[in-house]
Amino acid sequence: MKFGIQLPHDPYDLIVRATLFAEKNGFDSVFTPDHLVGIGFKNWSSYEAFTLLGYLAGITTRVKLGTCVSDILRRHPAVVAQFAVTLHDFSNGRAILGVGAGEGMNLLPYGIDAKNLVSKLEEGLEIIRLLFEREEVTYEGKYFRLKNAFVMPRKKVPLWVGANSPRTIELTAKFGDGWVPSAGNGPEVYKNNLKQIRKKAKEYGRDDKIEAAVFGYVVVEREYEEALRKIEMPAKLLAVMSPARKYFLKKAGIDEPDLPDLLKFTFNRETISKAIEIGKKIPFEVVKDRFIFGTPDDVIEKLEAFLKAGAEHFVLTPLVRHSDYIPTVRTLSEKVIPYFRN
């Protein structure tokens, strides 16, 4: 069982401290979000992921380094592939390229078309895979075209797909070396989707040993009540913005608001205020099973359910204030990870 952390969007000094802590304290991987816009109760930007990972490669020697996850719309797929092979070389083979369909918050404010995201993802994944494996690529797609294109040096960088929907799960089976869905769908859905990925991979004539990761928001405290206090409102806000919002609101008996989901959500004072207002109305019982929180024993129990469902690599992101980030990863390293390693 492998354990990784996803870094916060900012600030710089916390990102560096968290990375070095992970390097020295038993974590296997460090991932960066790849956003123009941060997620939360206020507007803020996010450091550019590719530049950041290049820096982190220079201050670490052991942990794997990757994006969780990048899109192929703000940068051409060939540029994404070039980044991956560059990071792989400069980190001595420690790169992981995580790719997903993209989110409206990082596209719409900047004039980037957010339509047909999964179809564009499919072409992007195919192009990246071809550039990793072939000396020269000519490709004629609906959204991307290449003629006698190449990326050097050619490297087979592990390509992970952030996939939760039936169609993106199919793309994982077709192109992915790894799968990193949200823990929010629960271990039973995870188990069924992983089974489908392995079956489909064989049908495509591929090795079905696709690394099964899972991304989850985590809060771990000595007392359950303290963890509950810290996660309750952030969890509700994420539920309101998520593509699964209709499920949460229906379960809570709340009418569908005039607010776009995460794929089309753009951050400004009005939308954040509205999301918070709606989130306050959702009983926490409706969303609590979608998050990993509680005492160390509670967190172990939730992670163990995913382990039994087939998970091999946890990517955990503390859903806490900056001041609580390092204490959270310290608790994970001291109270949670040893259980699985022993």
C-alpha positions as CSV (number, residue, x, y, z in Angstrom):
1,M,0.0,0.0,0.0
2,K,1.3,3.4,-1.0
3,F,0.5,6.8,0.5
4,G,0.8,10.2,-1.1
5,I,-0.3,13.7,-0.3
6,Q,-1.7,16.4,-2.5
7,L,-0.1,19.7,-1.7
8,P,-2.0,22.9,-0.9
9,H,-2.5,25.5,-3.6
10,D,-0.3,28.0,-1.6
11,P,1.7,29.5,0.2
12,Y,5.1,28.7,-1.1
13,D,6.8,28.0,2.3
14,L,4.0,25.5,3.3
15,I,4.3,23.7,0.0
16,V,8.1,23.3,0.5
17,R,7.8,22.2,4.1
18,A,5.0,19.7,3.3
19,T,7.1,18.2,0.4
20,L,10.2,17.8,2.6
21,F,8.1,16.3,5.4
22,A,6.6,13.7,3.0
23,E,10.1,12.9,1.7
24,K,11.5,12.3,5.2
25,N,8.5,10.6,6.8
26,G,7.4,7.6,4.8
27,F,5.1,9.0,2.1
28,D,5.6,7.5,-1.3
29,S,4.4,10.4,-3.5
30,V,3.7,14.1,-3.6
31,F,1.1,15.6,-6.0
32,T,0.2,19.1,-6.9
33,P,-3.2,20.4,-8.0
34,D,-3.1,22.0,-11.4
35,H,-5.3,25.0,-11.2
36,L,-5.4,28.6,-12.3
37,V,-8.0,29.1,-9.5
38,G,-8.0,27.7,-6.0
39,I,-11.0,26.1,-4.4
40,G,-12.4,27.5,-1.1
41,F,-14.2,30.3,0.7
42,K,-12.4,33.1,-1.2
43,N,-10.8,33.8,-4.5
44,W,-7.1,33.0,-4.8
45,S,-4.8,31.8,-7.5
46,S,-2.6,28.7,-7.5
47,Y,1.0,28.2,-8.4
48,E,1.7,26.8,-11.9
49,A,2.0,23.1,-11.4
50,F,4.7,22.2,-13.9
51,T,7.1,24.9,-12.7
52,L,6.5,23.9,-9.1
53,L,7.1,20.2,-9.7
54,G,10.4,21.0,-11.5
55,Y,11.5,22.8,-8.3
56,L,10.3,20.0,-6.0
57,A,12.3,17.5,-8.1
58,G,15.4,19.5,-7.2
59,I,14.8,19.3,-3.4
60,T,13.8,15.7,-3.2
61,T,15.4,12.4,-4.1
62,R,12.9,9.7,-3.2
63,V,9.1,10.5,-3.5
64,K,7.3,10.2,-6.8
65,L,6.1,13.6,-8.1
66,G,3.0,14.3,-10.2
67,T,-0.1,16.3,-11.0
68,C,-3.5,15.3,-9.6
69,V,-4.7,16.2,-12.2
70,S,-3.9,18.3,-15.3
71,D,-6.2,19.1,-18.2
72,I,-5.2,19.1,-21.9
73,L,-7.0,22.4,-22.7
74,R,-4.9,25.1,-21.1
75,R,-1.8,23.4,-22.6
76,H,-1.6,21.4,-25.8
77,P,-1.3,17.6,-25.2
78,A,2.2,17.7,-26.7
79,V,3.3,20.4,-24.2
80,V,1.9,18.2,-21.4
81,A,3.8,15.2,-22.7
82,Q,7.0,17.3,-22.9
83,F,6.6,18.4,-19.3
84,A,6.2,14.8,-18.2
85,V,9.3,13.5,-19.9
86,T,11.3,16.6,-18.7
87,L,10.2,16.0,-15.1
88,H,10.9,12.2,-15.4
89,D,14.5,12.9,-16.5
90,F,15.2,15.6,-14.0
91,S,13.8,13.6,-11.1
92,N,15.6,10.4,-12.1
93,G,12.4,8.6,-13.1
94,R,10.0,9.8,-10.4
95,A,7.3,11.5,-12.5
96,I,3.6,10.6,-12.6
97,L,1.4,12.4,-15.1
98,G,-2.2,12.7,-13.8
99,V,-4.7,13.9,-16.4
100,G,-8.4,14.7,-16.3
101,A,-11.2,16.4,-18.3
102,G,-10.8,19.8,-16.7
103,E,-13.1,22.1,-14.7
104,G,-14.9,25.3,-15.6
105,M,-13.2,27.4,-13.0
106,N,-9.9,27.0,-14.8
107,L,-11.3,27.4,-18.3
108,L,-14.3,29.7,-18.6
109,P,-12.8,32.9,-16.9
110,Y,-9.9,32.7,-19.4
111,G,-12.0,32.3,-22.6
112,I,-11.3,28.5,-23.0
113,D,-14.1,26.5,-24.4
114,A,-15.5,24.0,-21.7
115,K,-17.7,22.0,-24.1
116,N,-17.1,18.4,-25.0
117,L,-14.5,18.0,-22.3
118,V,-14.4,14.2,-22.3
119,S,-14.1,14.0,-26.1
120,K,-11.1,16.4,-25.9
121,L,-9.7,14.3,-23.1
122,E,-9.9,11.2,-25.2
123,E,-7.9,12.7,-28.0
124,G,-5.4,14.3,-25.6
125,L,-4.7,10.9,-23.8
126,E,-4.2,9.2,-27.1
127,I,-1.8,11.9,-28.3
128,I,0.2,11.8,-25.1
129,R,0.4,8.0,-25.2
130,L,1.6,8.1,-28.9
131,L,4.2,10.7,-28.1
132,F,5.5,8.6,-25.2
133,E,5.9,5.5,-27.4
134,R,6.6,6.5,-31.1
135,E,9.4,8.2,-32.8
136,E,7.0,10.3,-34.9
137,V,3.3,10.9,-34.7
138,T,0.8,12.1,-37.3
139,Y,-2.7,12.4,-35.8
140,E,-6.0,13.7,-37.3
141,G,-8.6,14.3,-34.6
142,K,-11.6,16.5,-34.3
143,Y,-9.9,18.8,-31.8
144,F,-6.2,18.2,-32.2
145,R,-3.9,17.6,-35.2
146,L,-0.3,16.6,-35.4
147,K,2.0,16.0,-38.4
148,N,5.4,14.4,-38.0
149,A,5.4,15.4,-34.4
150,F,7.6,14.0,-31.6
151,V,8.7,14.6,-28.1
152,M,12.2,13.8,-27.0
153,P,13.6,12.0,-25.1
154,R,10.8,9.4,-25.4
155,K,9.8,8.1,-21.9
156,K,7.0,5.9,-20.7
157,V,5.9,8.2,-17.9
158,P,3.1,6.6,-15.8
159,L,-0.1,8.1,-17.2
160,W,-2.9,8.3,-14.6
161,V,-6.5,9.3,-15.4
162,G,-8.8,11.1,-13.0
163,A,-12.0,9.3,-13.8
164,N,-15.4,9.0,-12.1
165,S,-17.9,8.7,-15.0
166,P,-18.5,5.6,-17.2
167,R,-16.9,7.2,-20.2
168,T,-13.7,8.4,-18.4
169,I,-13.5,4.9,-16.8
170,E,-13.5,3.5,-20.3
171,L,-10.7,5.9,-21.3
172,T,-8.7,4.8,-18.2
173,A,-8.9,1.2,-19.5
174,K,-7.8,2.3,-23.0
175,F,-5.0,4.6,-22.2
176,G,-4.1,4.7,-18.5
177,D,-1.3,3.2,-16.4
178,G,-3.1,4.4,-13.3
179,W,-6.5,5.4,-12.1
180,V,-7.2,8.1,-9.5
181,P,-10.9,8.7,-8.9
182,S,-12.4,10.6,-6.0
183,A,-13.1,8.7,-2.7
184,G,-16.4,10.5,-2.7
185,N,-18.2,7.7,-4.6
186,G,-17.5,5.2,-1.8
187,P,-15.6,1.9,-1.7
188,E,-18.4,-0.2,-3.3
189,V,-18.6,1.9,-6.5
190,Y,-14.8,2.0,-6.5
191,K,-14.6,-1.8,-6.4
192,N,-17.1,-2.1,-9.3
193,N,-15.4,0.5,-11.4
194,L,-11.9,-1.0,-10.9
195,K,-13.3,-4.4,-12.0
196,Q,-14.7,-2.8,-15.1
197,I,-11.4,-1.0,-15.8
198,R,-9.4,-4.3,-15.6
199,K,-11.9,-6.1,-17.8
200,K,-11.9,-3.4,-20.4
201,A,-8.1,-3.1,-20.4
202,K,-7.9,-6.8,-21.4
203,E,-10.4,-6.3,-24.1
204,Y,-8.2,-3.5,-25.5
205,G,-5.3,-5.9,-25.5
206,R,-3.6,-4.1,-22.7
207,D,-2.0,-5.2,-19.4
208,D,-4.8,-4.9,-16.8
209,K,-2.3,-4.2,-14.0
210,I,-3.3,-0.5,-13.9
211,E,-2.3,1.1,-10.6
212,A,-5.4,1.6,-8.5
213,A,-5.2,4.9,-6.7
214,V,-7.8,7.0,-4.9
215,F,-7.9,10.7,-4.1
216,G,-9.6,11.7,-0.8
217,Y,-10.1,14.8,1.4
218,V,-9.0,14.0,4.9
219,V,-9.2,15.5,8.4
220,V,-7.7,13.5,11.3
221,E,-7.8,14.7,14.9
222,R,-7.4,13.1,18.3
223,E,-11.1,13.7,19.0
224,Y,-13.8,12.8,16.5
225,E,-15.8,16.0,17.4
226,E,-12.8,18.2,16.5
227,A,-12.5,16.5,13.1
228,L,-16.2,16.9,12.5
229,R,-16.0,20.6,13.4
230,K,-13.2,21.2,10.9
231,I,-14.6,19.3,8.0
232,E,-18.3,20.1,8.2
233,M,-18.6,23.4,6.3
234,P,-15.8,22.7,3.7
235,A,-17.5,19.3,3.0
236,K,-20.8,21.0,2.4
237,L,-19.3,23.6,0.1
238,L,-17.6,20.9,-2.0
239,A,-20.9,19.0,-2.2
240,V,-22.7,22.0,-3.5
241,M,-20.1,22.6,-6.2
242,S,-19.6,18.9,-7.2
243,P,-21.0,17.2,-10.3
244,A,-22.9,15.0,-7.8
245,R,-24.7,18.0,-6.3
246,K,-28.2,16.9,-7.6
247,Y,-27.8,13.7,-5.5
248,F,-26.9,15.6,-2.3
249,L,-29.6,18.2,-2.7
250,K,-32.3,15.6,-3.5
251,K,-31.2,13.6,-0.4
252,A,-31.4,16.8,1.7
253,G,-34.8,17.8,0.2
254,I,-33.5,21.0,-1.2
255,D,-34.6,22.4,-4.6
256,E,-32.0,22.6,-7.3
257,P,-30.5,26.1,-7.2
258,D,-29.5,28.3,-10.1
259,L,-25.8,27.5,-9.7
260,P,-23.5,25.6,-12.1
261,D,-21.7,22.5,-10.9
262,L,-18.0,22.2,-10.6
263,L,-17.5,21.5,-14.3
264,K,-19.0,25.0,-15.1
265,F,-18.5,26.8,-11.8
266,T,-16.5,30.0,-11.9
267,F,-15.3,31.6,-8.7
268,N,-16.4,35.1,-7.7
269,R,-17.9,36.7,-4.6
270,E,-21.5,36.0,-5.8
271,T,-21.1,32.3,-6.6
272,I,-19.1,31.5,-3.5
273,S,-21.6,33.3,-1.3
274,K,-24.4,31.5,-2.9
275,A,-22.7,28.1,-2.6
276,I,-22.0,28.7,1.1
277,E,-25.6,29.8,1.7
278,I,-26.9,26.5,0.0
279,G,-24.3,24.4,1.8
280,K,-25.4,25.6,5.2
281,K,-28.8,24.0,4.5
282,I,-27.5,20.6,3.8
283,P,-27.4,18.2,6.8
284,F,-23.9,16.9,7.3
285,E,-25.3,13.4,7.5
286,V,-26.0,13.7,3.8
287,V,-22.4,14.2,2.8
288,K,-20.3,12.7,5.6
289,D,-19.7,9.3,4.0
290,R,-18.0,11.1,1.0
291,F,-15.1,12.3,3.1
292,I,-12.3,10.6,5.2
293,F,-12.3,12.1,8.7
294,G,-12.3,11.4,12.4
295,T,-9.8,9.9,14.8
296,P,-6.8,7.9,13.4
297,D,-8.8,4.8,14.0
298,D,-11.8,6.3,12.0
299,V,-9.5,7.2,9.1
300,I,-7.9,3.7,9.1
301,E,-11.4,2.1,9.0
302,K,-12.4,4.3,6.0
303,L,-9.1,3.7,4.1
304,E,-9.2,-0.1,4.9
305,A,-12.6,-0.2,3.1
306,F,-10.9,1.1,-0.1
307,L,-8.0,-1.3,0.4
308,K,-10.4,-4.2,0.4
309,A,-12.0,-2.7,-2.7
310,G,-8.7,-2.9,-4.5
311,A,-7.0,0.4,-3.8
312,E,-3.2,0.4,-4.0
313,H,-2.2,4.0,-3.6
314,F,-3.9,6.7,-1.5
315,V,-3.5,10.4,-2.4
316,L,-4.8,12.3,0.6
317,T,-5.3,16.1,0.7
318,P,-5.9,17.6,4.2
319,L,-9.1,19.7,4.0
320,V,-7.8,22.1,6.7
321,R,-6.4,25.5,7.3
322,H,-2.8,26.1,6.4
323,S,-1.8,26.1,10.0
324,D,-3.2,22.6,10.4
325,Y,-1.7,21.1,7.2
326,I,1.6,19.8,8.6
327,P,0.0,18.5,11.9
328,T,-2.4,16.6,9.8
329,V,0.2,14.9,7.6
330,R,2.3,14.3,10.7
331,T,-0.6,12.4,12.3
332,L,-1.1,10.4,9.1
333,S,2.6,9.4,9.1
334,E,2.6,8.5,12.8
335,K,-0.9,7.1,13.5
336,V,-2.3,5.9,10.2
337,I,0.4,4.8,7.7
338,P,2.1,2.4,10.2
339,Y,-1.1,0.4,10.5
340,F,-1.0,-0.5,6.8
341,R,2.8,-0.9,6.6
342,N,2.8,-3.3,9.6
